């Protein structure tokens, strides 16, 4: 019984320490770079897939990207204004975001997406710690 109680106490202390550590890292503000695409209606699905694949490759080419998510619109609200693809990149700070913006891989991506877009929206924000 004593061994079980000691093991349980050690487990709880370790779990509390892990939660405290993860919460402290979440308290550090990071830059979120949100990119929304509206593709031209005549664009073939193969071209859209090529563009998405090229965007998906950026995190492996640009070390300043610390987090990456993407998806297609599935909101039932109908407020997307034709924007169909969302990409969210996370950077440790504005300097890293600025490095990404002028990075050759990002510039090359711009050439791939080129004239395929009917519209694009970009919003950056410094996330607010809880």
PyMOL commands that set and color helices and strands:
alter all, ss='L'
color gray80, all
select helices_A, chain A and resi 2-26+45-61+94-102+104-116
alter helices_A, ss='H'
color red, helices_A
select strands_A, chain A and resi 31-39+67-72+85-91+117-126
alter strands_A, ss='S'
color yellow, strands_A
deselect
rebuild
show_as cartoon
